[in-house]
């Protein structure tokens, strides 16, 4: 994401002009834009044209500002649809008429907010820092199934899924199996070549149960030499193996925590989130008075200055209830001001999915609060 212009003060109103450059930037934009914001962007509008021989229409390019009333995110298409009332005087769209703006990569837009809170400002910082973009590519593979995933700082996307029925490996069918297996490996290799940009990713992890991952790595390396695929040959050192119990996306959490992989991605956001979650689950098992989850318990711990590490899913902030969002923002600010760490997990990551199973909010405490650990504490809003 490129920050083209900014005119705001933290905690006050203002605007930013942003240029999304890739699919992950669209996820950041989706988390920034909320009901009540104003968005200015170029759009196409079909208008009637009188040609003298009958009614015709043409699509013209307009620059409109809408006050957002609805936000829809399309992960597959990497686009956002914003529905709202037009605030721009022009000949083709009436003032106050409803219009839908579509945001896409490589199309700049200006976002105006009545209040730019600390979390919004930090998200823009993350989105516009190249060092915090896509970190890891993974091939999760077993016999007949492979998922090629790209793991960025805020999203985990399955870019290709290859699924085939393989013949049995015994009897007369063994020859058919070998042919089908090589065809399957070739399809996975082609998906890697199409989707993995070694100029961005720190490493390509091949993971899964059994020996499929080793066989695919051998196939990839031999085919790279045979076909002279320079990107694979030159980045051979970035391709590593890791254990995983399945070839499905949820197995990425095992990949992140594998010792060899953790060292490769130690500076990435996903690695830190994995580390903190592991610490939380360990604390929950060994010292439950220092591992709280749910809004009631976490806010109560914050009031006592007990939070060492706060974990929040980004979906907790993607709400139209302004007062509720402000309580969460104040919670984050309070924890960081007290010397704690606050992490906002992406719900598009496997780590975020795990956190959502804990209600979307959890904390590791500095000291145990056994006296309130078993109490039924309602949310403070």
Beta strands, then each sheet from edge to edge (+ up, - down):
strand 1: 2-8
strand 2: 14-19
strand 3: 38-50
strand 4: 55-74
strand 5: 79-86
strand 6: 98-104
strand 7: 109-113
strand 8: 136-142
strand 9: 145-151
strand 10: 156-163
strand 11: 203-208
strand 12: 239-243
strand 13: 291-293
strand 14: 307-313
strand 15: 341-345
strand 16: 361-365
sheet 1: 1+ 2- 7+ 3- 4+ 5- 6+
sheet 2: 10+ 9- 8+ 11+ 12+
sheet 3: 13+ 16- 14+ 15+
end
